């Protein structure tokens, strides 16, 4: 059975609900940085597509971009605070005790890169959710952590969300695909 997707209906839905776009991007970005939740929200790659869909529907970029930045940095901050308060005990809980090799790789990464690792950590795929946890366990100072977290979260959302929006909203894209899509 083939799935038919009517693009005009999708764009109408997004346009009608554009006030919810920043909240959706905020929750996706935050979920991508929280242990267990991140497994169910593969938002890194979805953000590019959603940015394009939002542009095609005429939804402005900046509110969602800011919301994504705040969501990604808040998720890292929550994981940092939880692990800083629990210390090494957090590693005795599932899923950490099950993935000791991955935790070990993250610890080695954090030792090598220090505070820069927090910034880079936003781009570190499967290690992403562990970076703030290791930073908290190792008692990284809060101000350097937050500075690196904010810069890394901004870089991540700009890298994965903004391009989809900017490409689809460009005149070049619209001229090529105007026969296939009805842009707002």
C-alpha positions in Angstrom: 0.0 0.0 0.0 1.5 3.3 -1.1 1.4 6.3 1.2 0.3 9.4 -0.6 1.3 12.7 0.9 -0.6 15.7 -0.2 1.9 18.5 0.3 -0.7 21.3 0.2 -2.5 19.7 3.2 0.8 19.5 5.2 1.6 23.1 4.4 -1.9 24.3 5.3 -1.6 22.4 8.6 1.8 23.9 9.4 0.6 27.4 8.4 -2.6 27.1 10.5 -0.6 26.0 13.5 2.5 28.2 13.1 2.2 29.6 16.6 3.1 26.2 17.9 6.2 25.9 15.7 8.6 27.4 18.3 7.2 25.0 21.0 7.6 22.0 18.7 11.2 22.9 17.9 12.0 23.7 21.5 10.7 20.2 22.6 12.5 18.4 19.8 15.8 20.1 20.6 15.5 19.5 24.3 14.4 15.9 23.8 17.4 15.3 21.6 19.7 16.1 24.6 17.9 14.1 27.3 18.8 10.5 28.0 16.2 7.9 26.9 14.0 10.6 25.3 16.7 11.2 22.6 16.3 7.6 21.4 12.7 8.3 20.4 13.3 11.8 18.9 15.8 11.6 16.0 15.5 15.3 15.7 18.9 16.2 14.4 18.0 15.2 10.8 14.3 15.9 11.1 15.1 19.5 12.0 16.5 20.1 8.5 13.3 18.8 6.9 11.0 20.6 9.3 12.9 23.9 8.7 12.1 23.4 5.0 8.5 22.6 5.6 8.1 25.7 7.8 9.7 27.9 5.1 7.4 26.5 2.5 4.4 27.3 4.8 5.7 30.9 5.4 6.5 30.3 9.0 9.2 32.8 10.2 12.7 31.4 11.1 13.8 33.3 14.1 11.2 32.4 16.8 11.8 28.7 16.1 15.5 29.1 15.8 15.6 30.8 19.2 13.3 28.2 20.7 15.5 25.4 19.4 18.6 27.1 20.9 16.9 27.4 24.3 15.6 23.8 24.1 19.0 22.2 23.3 20.8 24.3 26.0 18.2 23.6 28.6 18.3 19.8 27.9 22.1 19.8 28.4 21.7 22.0 31.6 19.1 19.6 33.1 21.4 16.6 32.5 24.4 18.4 33.9 22.5 19.4 37.1 21.1 15.9 37.7 24.5 14.3 37.3 26.3 17.0 39.3 23.9 16.4 42.2 24.0 12.5 41.9 27.7 12.2 41.1 29.0 8.7 40.2 25.8 7.1 41.5 24.1 8.0 38.2 26.3 5.5 36.4 24.8 2.7 38.4 21.3 3.2 36.9 20.1 1.9 33.6 20.9 2.7 30.8 24.4 3.9 32.0 25.3 0.6 33.6 24.4 -1.2 30.4 26.5 0.9 28.1 29.8 1.2 30.1 31.9 1.2 26.9 30.0 4.2 25.5 30.3 6.0 28.9 34.0 5.2 28.9 34.4 6.7 25.4 32.5 9.8 26.6 34.8 10.2 29.6 37.9 9.9 27.4 36.4 12.5 25.0 35.6 14.8 27.9 39.1 14.5 29.4 40.7 15.2 26.0 38.5 18.2 25.1 37.4 19.6 28.5 35.0 22.5 28.2 35.4 22.5 24.4 34.0 19.0 24.5 30.7 20.4 25.8 30.5 22.7 22.8 31.5 19.9 20.4 29.3 17.5 22.3 26.2 19.0 20.7 27.3 17.6 17.4 28.6 14.3 18.8 25.8 12.0 17.8 25.3 9.1 20.2 27.7 10.7 22.8 25.6 13.9 22.9 23.4 12.9 25.8 26.3 11.7 27.8 28.5 14.8 27.5 26.6 16.9 30.1 26.4 13.9 32.4 30.1 13.4 32.4 30.6 17.1 32.8 28.4 17.1 35.9 30.0 14.0 37.4 33.5 15.5 36.9 32.3 18.7 38.6 33.1 20.9 35.6 32.6 24.5 36.8 29.1 25.8 35.9 30.0 29.0 34.2 32.4 27.5 31.6 29.9 24.6 31.1 27.1 27.0 30.4 29.1 29.2 28.1 30.2 26.2 26.1 26.7 24.7 26.2 25.1 27.9 24.9 27.6 28.3 22.1 27.3 24.6 21.2 23.5 24.6 21.2 23.4 27.7 19.0 25.8 26.1 16.6 23.9 22.9 16.5 20.5 24.4 15.9 21.9 26.8 13.2 23.6 23.9 11.5 20.7 21.5 11.5 17.5 23.7 11.4 18.4 27.0 9.7 19.7 25.5 6.4 16.4 23.7 5.6 14.5 26.9 6.2 17.0 29.1 4.3 17.2 26.7 1.3 13.4 26.4 0.8 12.8 30.1 1.3 15.4 31.0 -1.3 14.4 32.2 -4.7 16.5 29.6 -6.4 14.6 26.7 -4.7 11.2 28.3 -5.2 11.9 28.8 -9.0 12.9 25.2 -9.4 10.1 23.6 -7.4 7.3 26.0 -8.0 5.6 23.5 -10.4 5.6 20.8 -7.6 4.8 22.8 -4.5 2.6 25.7 -3.7 4.5 28.1 -1.5 3.0 30.6 0.9 
